[in-house]
Amino acid sequence: MRPFSPDVARARPARRPRWTSLAVAALLLAGCTSTPGPDPDDAGAQAAADALAAGLAAKDLTPVAFEGATGAEAEARLDPLVAGMGPLAPVVTAGPVSTDGDTARSTLTYRWTFPGVPAPWTYEAPAQLVREAGTWKTRWAPTLLEPSLNGSQRLSQRRLYPERGEVLGEDGDPLVTQRSVIRIGLDKTAVSGAAATRSARQLAALLDIDAGDYVDEVADAGPQAFVEALTVRAEADDRPDDGDVRAITGALALEDRQMLAPTRTFARSLLGTVGEATKEDVDAAGGAVVTGDQVGRSGLQKRYDEQLRGVPGVQVVRAPLATGASPSPSPSADPSPSASPSPAADLFRVAPTAGEPLELTLNQTLQQLAEDVLADTGPASALVAVRPSTGAVLAAANGPGAGDQALATTGQFPPGSTFKVASSLALLRAGLTPTSPVRCPATLEVDGFRFKNYSDYPGGSLGRIDLRTALAQSCNTAFIGERDELGRGDLADAAASLGLGTDYDVGFPSFFGAVPEESSETGRGAAMIGQAKDQASPLAMAAVVASVQAGKTVVPHLLDGTVAEPTAAPLTEDEADQLRAMMRRVVTQGSAGGVLGDLDGPAVLAKTGTAEYGDDEPRKTHAWMIAAQGDLAVAVFVADGASGSRTAGPLLADFLRGTR
């Protein structure tokens, strides 16, 4: 027998059972494997829920799989439920799904936004999915759209329009405010087909509007529409008789209120108009405006539209579903057809915010007076009145010949001899005095161009006269002859001290004139008398006479709180005194005496002006006159006028008399 050896025994270990090795290997393998992925059933259900959310957001369910129905059938059930929301579409997201065998649930989150309305409508709705033949599908129910819908209801929204802000005048007087109007049109619920066409033609004839266009509007309108033909002020003298309107089948005259100025023409070109938003308005508003909104179309109404129009609101209601519309592709998904429709109920509401008023300095009485003064003037005309002590624009009227142009504040015309006020200031600053002698020949030749005085210039004021007489009688040749007394920029600087020729941002369309430097001798001479390239608006020339009267540079302002600071060298007290005395002589001894000399009240100072323009011979002329009396400065302009004293002067006199 071989003896026992412990070393040999240790070298030959005992064999392990096979099953033990396999178990260890399995454990090692398990330790090297990642955590199991998501359940394939959850992933498929989530994809189905996401597809549903996308279809609801697009308001197109045709790509979505439904239990017992096609996507197209479900789409047909969705359409009547969302038709009342118009073109709006929600943002819809599906939350994580929860599966239980062959069913799954998710929560849909909705966010509806409304143009211009600051608050969105957000809510959650339940979604149920089922698995058919291995495919996850949505179970239709109206609650997919909104959780309170029961099968007899739909969503409907309407825009809540804010009240437009008023335009206020001096002392808060309402210039543009709610006023009574009559809306005349056809009620399509009372007339249709050929009868509607006949009524449209009859109403167009009564109202003197284009029959073809109105017939087309009536034909295109829906069966429930009121098709407006014309809106007139309730107190209008030419308003059609209500009996004549009602005699036309389907025609109505409805009382309403609109934001309107005192009259159709009142400061129209300045204030502007309001009308329905066009596609261009909608695009420009960046989502704040929709077609049908009332927006400013021109003037201040357009420039300050965002302030005036306010912020719209919205109301979303749960409304009864139209008879015969069933939102269910299968009887089991909705209440029975005998379910009674529920009354409308608010689901979401944001109240509109009224527009903010626009505060102006216009005085309603003076503005109307200015328009009345210009009413019978055929050529384009304008009148501006400014309060010298404050610079407030009290009136900015355009005559009927101006059309819709805002000539009063934006016109660009040669100012003619009214500019001699600025030339006088420049000469005073150059060392002359009102009594300095100047020469006033009948004609004066400069570089081959012959300047002359106006045709009825008084012969007794020719020859050697003083500066104050040259201004009073408006001697062209005297001012042209003194051009060499001025250095480069002196004329423009003097004009700027009177509020002319400097660009200011005053918050409304305005032109304060231009006094460019002239390089030729002829141009320098013409610039002395408001010709050459000198340009001014009636607003700018009102600033000139207001500055003289106030003894400081006056920059007219129209909007309360928007006052521009003058940038030019200020008038000195001595300069203002001299200019006032010289302009007073225009009335007492000069060219304005015949029209302004007999006015009651404080002393009047003035300057006449006649400006040539165009290339025709004889040259055409614009007529100007500027004047100040008390705390009122006025400029009147008439295109194609005979002269300042004969054409503009009587209008200015009538205005000043009307203020007494």
Sequence and secondary structure as in RCSB ss.txt:
>XXXX:A:sequence
MRPFSPDVARARPARRPRWTSLAVAALLLAGCTSTPGPDPDDAGAQAAADALAAGLAAKDLTPVAFEGATGAEAE
ARLDPLVAGMGPLAPVVTAGPVSTDGDTARSTLTYRWTFPGVPAPWTYEAPAQLVREAGTWKTRWAPTLLEPSLN
GSQRLSQRRLYPERGEVLGEDGDPLVTQRSVIRIGLDKTAVSGAAATRSARQLAALLDIDAGDYVDEVADAGPQA
FVEALTVRAEADDRPDDGDVRAITGALALEDRQMLAPTRTFARSLLGTVGEATKEDVDAAGGAVVTGDQVGRSGL
QKRYDEQLRGVPGVQVVRAPLATGASPSPSPSADPSPSASPSPAADLFRVAPTAGEPLELTLNQTLQQLAEDVLA
DTGPASALVAVRPSTGAVLAAANGPGAGDQALATTGQFPPGSTFKVASSLALLRAGLTPTSPVRCPATLEVDGFR
FKNYSDYPGGSLGRIDLRTALAQSCNTAFIGERDELGRGDLADAAASLGLGTDYDVGFPSFFGAVPEESSETGRG
AAMIGQAKDQASPLAMAAVVASVQAGKTVVPHLLDGTVAEPTAAPLTEDEADQLRAMMRRVVTQGSAGGVLGDLD
GPAVLAKTGTAEYGDDEPRKTHAWMIAAQGDLAVAVFVADGASGSRTAGPLLADFLRGTR
>XXXX:A:secstr
     HHHHHHS     HHHHHHHHHHHHHHTS      HHHHHHHHHHHHHHHHHHHT  TTS BTTB HHHHH
HHHHHHHTBTTT   EEEE   EEETTEEEEEEEEEE  TT SS EEEEEEEEEEEETTEEEE   GGGT TT  
SSEEEEEEEE      EE GGG EEEEEEEEEEEEEETTT  HHHHHHHHHHHHHHHT  HHHHHHHHHHS TT 
EEEEEEEETT TT   HHHHHTSTTEEEEEEEEEE SSSSTTHHHH  EEE  HHHHHHTTTS  TT EEE SHH
HHHTHHHHH B EEEEEEEE  TT    SSGGGS  TT      EEEEEE  B    EEB   HHHHHHHHHHHT
T  S EEEEEE TTT BEEEEEE GGGTT  HHHH  B  GGGGHHHHHHHHHHTT  TT EEEE SEEEETTEE
EE  TT  GGG EEEEHHHHHHHT HHHHHHTGGGS TTHHHHHHHHTT S     SS     B     SHHHHH
HHTTT TT BB HHHHHHHHHHHHHTS    B BTT      S    HHHHHHHHHHHHHHHHTSTTHHHHTT  
SS EEEEEEEEEESS SS EEEEEEEEEETTEEEEEEETT S IIIIIHHHHHHHHHHT 
